[in-house]
Amino acid sequence: MYLAPLLLGLGLVVVGLALATNHRGITQRTVDTYLNPAHADPSLLRTFNRLGFEHPGMDSLRYAPLQRRLVRIWGGFLSVFGLALLAAGLVLLVRT
């Protein structure tokens, strides 16, 4: 029962640090694949195409440096939250 917060906290710390430090370009890959509207739902893109105008976020390449910076900042927040969860799990484990 007390192992779940420890493992979750450890996982959040690892993922948060990977995003915050841009380990092996993971931040750029995240921005290019998950935040790029060109990878959106195909039916949504067909709907915009049928209506005759572009998806509102298709100029995402212009905002890519800002998005990478924000992903790195949120990676830091994720890492801090994971550390707090890890500390709470350790307190629960030691208290019992």
Secondary structure, DSSP 8 states (H G I E B T S, - for coil): --HHHHHHHHHHHHHHHHHHHTGGGHHHHHHHHHS-GGGS-HHHHHHHHHHTS--TTTTTTTTHHHHHHHHHHHHHHHHHHHHHHHHHHHHHHHH-
